[in-house]
Amino acid sequence: MNPKKANKSLALETQLVHVGNDPSQQFGYVSPPIYRGSTAIYENIDGMKEIMQDPIKTQFPSYGRYGSPNARALEQALAQLEGGYSTVLTGTGLSAITTALLAFVEAGDHILMVDSVYWPTRHFCDSLVKLGIETEYYDPRIGTQVESLFRKNTKLVYMESPGSVTFEVQDVPAIASLCRSKGIITLIDNTWATPLYFKPLHHRVDCSIHSGTKYLAGHSDSFFGAIICNETVFPRVRGQALKLGQCAGAEDIFFGLRGLRTLAVRMQHHQRQALDMAEWLSGRPEVFEVLYPALPSSRDYALWKRDFTGASGLLAIVLKPEFSDRAVEAMVDSLELFGLGHSWGGFESLAITSDPSTFRKKENWSNKGALVRLHVGVENLDDLKTDLARGFGKLQN
Ligand SMILES: *Cc1c(COP(=O)(O)O)cnc(C)c1O
């Protein structure tokens, strides 16, 4: 399913409109039908035997868990957008992460994990101790000095850039090249940037992982995860997903494909709004620091500018340390347009408090002020600023 209009030589915005979709195969309808199914019928025994020989189940028909036509379309679309060989879909972003990790590690191995990683990823890695796998957390700004942490049993280096909640940008090209030269696998959580704004596989990362729940689906109404793989590691990751029984739901995949069609315009808008908001926030007297790498005054701006082609709508502020946690909670509670909720990447604005000092290594997070993470949605920006300004008023009480 790759019509001419989705040709790789066309601009990404154009590819997004057509990739993984071929109306001529669906009676001319612009959007594909949702294939729901567990069982698919083989033509005959010989056909069944041939397909069953395929250990990573790339052929049809076989069984719904191994992938529907919709799943294949989304897998191919994401691989094309990020320059991967193929994609493995899972039920959630977190299961994409756990599946990719388990594909590569075994008892006795050592994982180097970025300290700014999404907290549930950390929680999972810490649980791997019981399987005899050790996880060590490294400073997101370590760059190639990560080499000093390599051991004989270091199997993989995991990155997330920018980091969850605190938004440090990593030197992904340098770390990935170093690891490739040492035979160490690299994985990255690329959810923040989406396939539009950062392409890890172009920098020699082995797998780029997405929580499709966020911008890809884009409407806070579905869940899926994606592991975009290079050709070498794909069979291994697909094989692990099959062993674990991972797959994504039919409707969630449909929403993922549909989300791609408008991804470029949504991201451009989130980016414009978030950058304006970040600049406004950095002028507010209550704010100690704005954590958003696309902000020219931010610490990681140069690295972001070098490697990324855009920024999304997720950022954080660190408030001045004089405001108590209680005051900051009152501020967040008073917001009317920013919903208090986990996740992000939908059309709506969100705010949530987080205290990295409760889970990060002390040397990598020393801020004293309270942190509030903001997702800047597509509402009118002045309305959003008015809401936040009213909220800041609550800090003084
Ligand atoms: C939300 C999120 C995930 C997990 O995705 P789910 O679909 O909620 O399981 C993984 N990584 C990052 C950076 C996220 O923000």
The ligand as a MOL file (V3000), in Angstrom:
LIG
                    3D

  0  0  0     0  0            999 V3000
M  V30 BEGIN CTAB
M  V30 COUNTS 15 15 0 0 0
M  V30 BEGIN ATOM
M  V30 1 C 3.1730 8.5160 27.6320 0
M  V30 2 C 4.5570 8.1390 27.3490 0
M  V30 3 C 4.9150 6.8040 27.1900 0
M  V30 4 C 3.9560 5.6800 27.4300 0
M  V30 5 O 2.9310 5.6430 26.5060 0
M  V30 6 P 1.5270 4.9180 26.8120 0
M  V30 7 O 0.9150 4.8430 25.4740 0
M  V30 8 O 0.8100 5.7980 27.7830 0
M  V30 9 O 1.8320 3.5840 27.3990 0
M  V30 10 C 6.2150 6.5250 26.8580 0
M  V30 11 N 7.1240 7.4930 26.7130 0
M  V30 12 C 6.8220 8.7940 26.8650 0
M  V30 13 C 7.8790 9.8130 26.6900 0
M  V30 14 C 5.5290 9.1620 27.2020 0
M  V30 15 O 5.2400 10.4450 27.4010 0
M  V30 END ATOM
M  V30 BEGIN BOND
M  V30 1 1 1 2
M  V30 2 1 2 3
M  V30 3 2 2 14
M  V30 4 1 3 4
M  V30 5 2 3 10
M  V30 6 1 4 5
M  V30 7 1 5 6
M  V30 8 2 6 7
M  V30 9 1 6 8
M  V30 10 1 6 9
M  V30 11 1 10 11
M  V30 12 2 11 12
M  V30 13 1 12 13
M  V30 14 1 12 14
M  V30 15 1 14 15
M  V30 END BOND
M  V30 END CTAB
M  END
